Amino acid sequence: GPYQKKIFDALSSVLNEFATIDFYVYQNDYSQFKKHVLNSKSKEYTHYVLNADFDSCEEDAVEFLKNEIPLDKLIMLDKKVATLDG
């Protein structure tokens, strides 16, 4: 939607000449989100920028993120997930 496009436009306006950006939309479908993350591991990204709403499965999502993405590569937009802080 328009919100996701604004995020992409903002990131690409700043980073475009320095980095390649892959942009995935998963419409708050947690299984789709997990699939994107697992498939992305072969690409060796420097950072993951997430705009994620995990209300219904936050505990599982936090464990998944801790196991799959190094926290120094993780940037969360919009929401502080307290249990990711160490």
C-alpha distances in whole Angstrom, upper triangle without the diagonal:
4,6,6,6,9,10,11,12,15,16,17,18,21,21,21,25,26,23,21,18,16,13,12,9,11,9,12,15,18,20,17,17,20,20,18,21,24,23,22,26,27,26,27,24,26,23,20,17,16,13,15,15,19,20,21,23,23,27,26,23,25,28,26,24,28,29,27,26,28,28,28,26,23,21,19,16,16,19,22,24,27,29,27,30,33
4,6,5,6,9,10,10,12,14,15,16,19,20,20,23,24,23,21,18,17,14,14,12,14,13,15,18,21,23,20,19,23,23,21,23,26,25,24,27,29,27,28,25,26,23,21,18,16,14,16,17,20,22,24,25,25,29,28,25,27,30,28,26,29,31,29,27,29,28,29,26,23,21,19,16,16,19,23,24,28,30,28,30,33
4,5,5,7,9,10,11,13,14,15,17,18,19,23,23,22,20,17,16,13,13,11,13,12,14,17,19,21,19,17,21,22,19,21,24,24,23,26,28,26,26,23,24,21,18,15,13,10,13,14,18,19,21,23,22,26,26,22,24,27,25,23,26,28,26,24,26,25,26,23,20,18,16,12,12,15,19,21,24,26,25,27,30
4,5,5,6,9,10,11,12,14,16,16,17,20,21,19,17,14,13,9,9,8,11,10,12,15,17,19,16,15,18,19,16,18,21,21,19,22,24,22,23,20,21,18,15,12,11,9,11,13,17,19,21,22,21,24,24,20,22,25,23,21,24,26,23,22,24,23,23,20,18,16,14,12,12,15,19,20,24,25,23,26,28
4,5,5,6,8,10,10,12,14,15,15,19,20,18,16,13,13,10,11,10,13,13,16,18,20,22,19,18,21,21,18,20,23,22,20,24,25,23,24,21,21,19,17,14,14,12,15,17,20,23,25,25,25,28,27,24,25,28,26,24,27,29,26,24,26,25,25,22,20,18,17,14,15,18,22,23,27,28,26,28,31
4,5,5,6,9,10,10,13,14,15,18,19,18,17,14,15,12,14,13,16,15,17,20,22,24,21,20,23,24,21,22,25,24,22,25,27,24,25,21,22,19,17,14,14,12,15,17,21,23,25,26,25,28,28,25,26,29,27,24,27,29,27,24,26,25,24,22,20,17,16,13,14,17,20,22,26,28,26,27,30
4,6,5,6,9,10,11,12,13,17,17,16,15,12,12,10,11,11,14,14,16,19,20,22,19,17,20,21,18,18,22,22,19,22,24,21,22,18,18,15,13,10,10,9,13,15,19,21,23,24,22,26,25,22,22,25,24,21,24,26,23,21,22,21,21,18,16,13,12,10,11,15,17,19,23,25,22,24,27
4,5,5,6,8,10,10,10,14,15,13,12,9,9,7,10,11,14,15,17,19,20,22,19,17,20,20,17,18,21,20,18,21,22,19,20,16,17,14,13,10,11,11,14,17,20,23,25,25,24,27,27,23,24,26,24,21,24,26,23,21,22,22,21,18,17,14,14,12,14,17,20,22,25,27,24,26,28
4,6,5,6,9,10,10,13,15,14,13,11,12,11,13,14,18,18,20,23,24,26,23,21,24,24,20,21,25,24,21,24,25,22,23,19,19,17,16,14,15,14,18,20,24,26,29,29,28,31,30,26,27,30,28,25,28,29,26,24,25,24,24,21,19,17,17,15,16,20,22,25,28,30,27,28,31
4,6,5,7,9,10,13,14,13,14,12,14,12,15,16,19,20,21,24,24,27,24,21,24,25,21,22,25,25,22,24,26,22,22,19,18,16,15,12,14,13,17,20,23,26,28,28,27,30,30,26,26,29,27,24,27,29,26,23,24,23,21,19,18,15,15,13,14,18,20,23,26,28,25,26,29
4,6,5,6,8,11,11,10,10,8,11,10,13,15,18,19,20,23,23,25,22,20,22,23,19,19,22,22,18,21,22,19,19,15,14,12,12,10,12,13,16,19,22,25,28,27,25,28,28,24,24,27,25,22,24,26,23,20,21,20,18,16,15,12,13,12,15,18,19,21,24,26,23,24,27
4,5,5,5,8,9,9,9,7,10,10,14,16,19,21,22,24,25,26,23,21,24,24,20,20,23,22,19,21,22,19,19,15,15,14,14,12,15,16,19,22,25,28,30,30,28,31,30,27,27,29,27,24,26,28,25,22,23,22,21,18,18,15,17,15,18,21,23,25,28,29,26,27,30
4,6,6,9,10,11,12,11,14,14,17,19,22,23,25,27,28,30,27,25,27,27,23,24,27,26,23,25,26,22,22,19,18,17,17,15,18,18,22,25,28,30,33,33,31,34,33,29,30,32,30,27,29,31,28,25,25,25,23,20,20,18,19,17,19,23,25,27,30,31,28,29,32
4,6,8,8,9,11,11,14,15,18,20,23,25,26,28,28,30,27,25,27,27,24,23,26,26,22,24,25,21,21,17,16,15,16,14,17,18,21,25,27,30,33,32,30,33,32,29,28,31,29,26,27,29,27,23,23,22,20,18,18,16,17,16,19,22,23,25,28,30,26,27,29
4,6,5,6,8,8,12,13,17,19,22,24,25,27,27,28,26,23,25,25,21,21,24,23,19,21,21,18,17,14,13,12,13,13,16,17,21,24,27,30,32,31,30,32,31,27,27,29,27,24,26,27,24,21,21,21,18,16,16,15,17,16,20,22,23,25,28,29,26,26,28
4,6,6,7,8,11,13,16,19,22,24,26,28,28,29,26,24,26,25,22,22,24,23,19,21,21,18,18,15,14,14,15,15,18,19,23,26,29,32,34,33,32,34,33,29,29,31,29,26,28,29,26,23,23,23,21,18,19,18,20,19,22,25,26,28,31,32,28,29,31
4,6,8,10,14,16,20,23,26,28,30,31,31,32,29,27,29,28,24,24,27,25,21,23,23,19,19,16,15,16,18,18,21,23,26,30,32,35,37,36,35,37,36,32,32,34,31,28,30,31,28,25,25,25,22,20,21,20,22,22,25,28,29,31,33,34,31,31,33
4,7,10,13,16,19,22,25,28,29,30,30,31,28,26,27,27,23,22,24,23,19,20,20,17,16,13,12,13,15,16,19,21,25,28,30,34,36,35,33,34,34,30,30,31,29,26,27,28,25,22,21,22,19,17,18,17,20,21,24,26,27,28,31,31,28,28,30
4,6,10,12,16,19,22,25,26,27,27,27,25,22,23,23,19,19,21,19,16,17,17,13,13,10,9,10,13,13,17,19,22,26,28,31,33,32,30,32,31,27,27,28,26,23,24,25,22,19,19,20,18,15,16,16,19,19,22,24,25,26,29,29,26,27,28
4,7,10,13,17,20,22,24,25,25,25,22,20,21,20,17,17,19,17,13,15,15,11,12,9,10,11,12,13,16,18,21,25,27,30,32,30,29,31,29,26,26,28,25,22,24,24,21,19,19,20,19,15,17,16,19,19,23,25,26,27,29,30,26,28,29
4,6,10,13,16,19,20,21,21,22,19,17,18,18,14,14,17,15,12,14,15,11,12,9,10,10,10,10,13,15,18,21,23,27,28,27,26,28,27,23,24,25,22,20,22,23,19,17,18,19,18,14,15,14,16,16,19,21,23,24,27,27,24,26,27
4,7,10,13,16,18,18,18,19,15,14,15,14,11,12,14,12,9,12,13,10,12,9,12,11,10,10,12,14,16,19,21,25,26,25,24,26,24,21,22,23,20,18,21,21,18,16,18,19,19,15,15,15,16,16,19,21,23,23,26,27,23,26,27
4,7,10,13,14,15,16,17,14,12,14,14,10,12,15,13,11,14,16,13,15,12,14,12,10,9,10,11,13,17,19,22,23,22,22,24,23,19,21,23,20,18,21,21,18,16,19,19,19,16,15,14,14,14,17,19,21,21,25,25,23,25,27
4,6,10,11,12,13,13,10,9,11,11,7,10,13,11,10,14,15,14,16,13,16,14,11,10,10,10,12,14,16,20,20,20,20,22,20,17,19,21,18,16,20,20,17,16,19,19,20,17,15,15,15,14,17,18,20,20,24,24,22,25,26
4,6,8,9,11,12,9,8,12,12,9,12,15,14,13,17,19,17,19,17,19,16,13,12,10,10,10,12,14,17,18,18,18,21,20,16,19,21,18,17,21,21,18,18,21,21,22,19,17,16,15,14,16,17,20,20,24,24,22,25,27
4,6,6,8,9,6,6,9,10,8,11,13,13,14,17,19,18,20,18,21,18,14,13,11,10,9,11,12,15,15,15,16,19,17,14,17,19,16,16,19,20,17,17,21,21,23,20,17,17,15,15,16,17,19,19,23,23,21,24,26
4,5,8,10,8,9,12,13,12,14,17,17,17,20,23,22,24,22,24,21,17,15,12,11,9,10,11,14,14,15,16,19,18,15,18,20,18,18,21,22,20,20,23,23,25,22,19,19,16,15,16,16,19,19,23,23,22,25,28
4,6,9,8,7,11,12,12,14,16,17,18,20,23,23,24,22,23,20,16,15,11,10,7,7,8,10,10,11,12,15,14,12,15,17,15,15,19,20,18,18,22,21,23,21,18,17,15,14,14,14,17,16,19,20,19,22,25
4,6,5,6,9,10,11,13,14,16,17,19,22,22,23,22,24,21,18,17,14,13,10,10,10,12,11,11,13,15,14,12,15,17,14,15,19,19,18,18,22,22,25,22,19,19,17,17,18,17,19,18,21,21,20,24,26
4,5,5,6,9,10,11,12,14,15,17,20,21,22,20,22,20,16,16,13,12,9,9,8,11,9,8,10,12,10,8,12,13,11,12,15,16,14,16,19,19,22,20,17,18,16,17,17,16,18,16,19,18,17,21,23
4,5,5,6,9,10,11,12,14,16,18,20,21,20,23,21,17,18,15,15,13,13,11,14,12,11,13,14,11,10,14,14,11,13,16,16,14,16,20,21,23,21,19,20,19,20,21,20,21,19,22,21,20,24,25
4,5,5,6,9,10,10,12,15,17,18,19,19,21,19,16,16,14,14,12,13,13,16,15,13,15,17,14,12,16,16,13,14,18,17,15,16,20,21,23,20,18,19,18,19,20,20,21,20,23,22,21,24,26
4,5,5,6,9,10,11,13,16,16,17,16,18,16,12,13,10,11,9,11,10,14,14,12,13,15,12,10,13,14,11,11,14,14,12,13,16,17,19,17,14,15,14,15,17,16,18,16,20,19,17,21,22
4,5,5,6,8,10,11,14,15,16,16,18,16,13,14,12,14,11,13,12,15,15,12,13,14,11,9,12,12,8,9,12,12,9,11,15,16,19,16,15,16,16,17,19,18,19,17,20,18,17,20,21
4,5,5,6,8,10,12,14,16,15,19,17,14,16,14,16,14,16,15,19,18,15,17,18,14,12,15,15,11,12,15,14,11,13,17,19,21,18,17,19,18,20,22,21,22,21,24,22,20,24,25
4,6,5,6,9,11,11,13,13,16,14,11,13,12,13,13,15,15,19,19,17,17,19,16,13,16,16,12,12,15,15,11,12,16,17,19,16,15,16,16,17,20,20,21,20,23,22,20,23,24
4,5,5,7,10,10,11,11,13,12,9,11,10,13,12,15,15,18,19,16,16,17,14,11,13,13,10,9,12,11,8,8,12,14,16,13,12,14,14,16,19,19,19,18,21,19,17,20,21
4,5,6,8,10,11,12,15,14,12,15,14,17,16,18,17,21,20,18,18,18,15,13,15,14,10,10,13,11,8,9,13,15,17,15,14,17,18,20,23,22,22,20,23,21,19,22,22
4,6,7,8,11,11,15,15,13,15,15,18,17,20,20,23,23,20,21,22,18,16,18,18,14,14,16,14,11,12,15,18,19,16,16,18,19,21,24,24,25,23,26,24,22,25,25
4,5,5,7,8,11,11,10,13,13,16,16,20,19,23,24,21,21,22,19,16,18,18,14,13,15,14,10,10,13,16,16,13,13,16,17,19,22,22,23,22,25,23,20,23,24
4,5,6,7,11,11,11,14,15,18,18,21,21,25,25,22,21,22,19,17,17,17,13,12,14,12,8,9,11,14,15,12,13,16,18,20,24,23,23,22,24,23,20,22,22
4,6,8,12,13,13,17,18,21,22,25,24,28,28,25,25,25,23,20,21,20,17,16,17,15,12,12,14,17,18,15,16,19,21,23,27,27,27,26,28,26,23,26,25
4,6,9,11,11,15,17,20,21,24,24,28,29,26,26,26,24,21,22,21,18,17,18,17,13,12,14,17,17,13,15,17,20,22,25,26,26,25,28,27,23,25,26
4,7,9,10,14,16,20,21,24,24,28,29,26,25,25,23,21,21,20,18,15,16,15,12,11,11,14,14,11,13,16,18,21,24,25,25,24,26,25,21,23,23
4,5,7,10,13,17,18,22,22,26,27,25,23,24,23,19,19,20,17,14,16,16,12,10,11,13,12,8,10,12,15,17,21,22,22,21,24,23,20,21,22
4,7,10,13,17,19,22,23,27,28,26,24,25,24,20,20,20,18,15,16,16,14,10,10,11,9,6,9,11,14,17,20,21,21,21,23,22,19,20,20
4,6,10,13,15,19,20,23,25,23,21,22,21,18,17,18,16,13,14,15,12,9,9,9,8,4,6,7,11,13,17,17,17,17,20,19,16,17,18
4,6,10,12,15,16,20,21,20,18,19,18,15,14,16,14,10,13,14,11,8,9,9,9,6,5,6,8,11,14,15,15,15,18,18,14,16,18
4,7,9,13,15,18,20,19,17,19,19,15,15,17,15,12,14,16,14,11,12,11,11,8,6,5,6,7,11,12,13,14,17,17,14,16,18
4,6,9,11,14,17,16,14,16,16,12,12,15,13,11,13,16,13,11,13,12,13,11,8,6,5,6,9,9,11,11,15,16,13,15,18
4,7,10,13,15,15,13,16,16,13,14,17,15,13,16,18,16,15,17,15,16,14,11,9,6,5,6,8,10,11,15,16,14,17,20
4,6,9,11,11,10,13,13,10,11,14,13,11,14,17,15,14,17,15,17,15,12,11,8,8,8,8,10,10,14,14,13,16,19
4,6,8,9,8,12,12,10,11,15,14,13,16,18,18,17,19,18,20,19,15,14,10,10,9,8,10,10,13,14,14,17,20
4,6,5,5,8,9,7,9,12,11,11,14,16,16,16,19,17,20,19,15,15,12,12,12,10,11,9,12,12,13,16,18
4,6,5,9,10,9,11,14,14,15,17,19,19,19,22,20,23,22,19,18,14,15,13,11,12,10,13,13,14,17,20
4,6,9,9,9,12,14,14,15,18,19,20,20,23,22,25,24,21,21,17,18,17,14,15,13,15,15,17,20,22
4,6,6,6,9,10,11,12,14,16,16,17,20,19,23,22,19,19,16,18,17,14,15,12,14,13,14,18,19
4,5,5,6,9,10,10,12,14,15,16,18,16,20,19,16,16,14,15,15,12,12,8,10,9,11,14,16
4,5,5,6,9,10,11,13,14,15,17,16,20,20,17,18,16,18,18,14,13,10,11,8,10,13,14
4,5,5,6,9,10,11,12,14,16,16,20,19,17,18,16,19,19,16,16,12,14,11,12,15,16
4,5,5,6,9,10,10,11,14,13,17,16,13,15,13,15,16,13,13,10,12,10,10,14,15
4,5,5,6,9,10,10,12,11,15,15,12,13,12,15,16,13,11,8,9,7,7,10,11
4,6,5,6,9,10,12,12,15,16,14,16,15,18,19,16,15,11,12,9,9,12,12
4,6,5,6,8,11,12,15,14,13,15,14,17,19,17,16,13,15,12,11,14,14
4,5,5,5,8,8,12,11,9,11,11,14,16,14,14,11,13,11,8,12,12
4,6,6,7,7,11,11,10,13,13,17,19,16,14,12,12,10,7,10,10
4,6,8,9,13,13,12,15,16,19,22,19,18,15,16,13,11,14,13
4,7,9,12,11,10,14,15,18,21,19,18,16,18,15,13,15,15
4,6,8,7,7,10,12,15,18,17,16,14,16,14,11,14,13
4,5,5,7,11,13,16,19,18,17,15,16,14,11,12,12
4,5,5,8,10,14,17,15,13,12,13,12,8,9,9
4,6,8,11,15,18,17,15,14,15,15,11,11,11
4,7,10,13,17,16,15,15,17,16,12,13,14
4,6,10,13,13,12,12,14,14,10,11,13
4,7,10,10,10,11,13,14,11,12,14
4,7,7,7,8,11,13,10,12,15
4,6,8,10,13,15,13,15,18
4,7,10,13,15,14,15,19
4,6,9,12,11,13,16
4,6,9,8,9,13
4,6,6,8,11
4,5,6,9
4,5,7
4,6
4
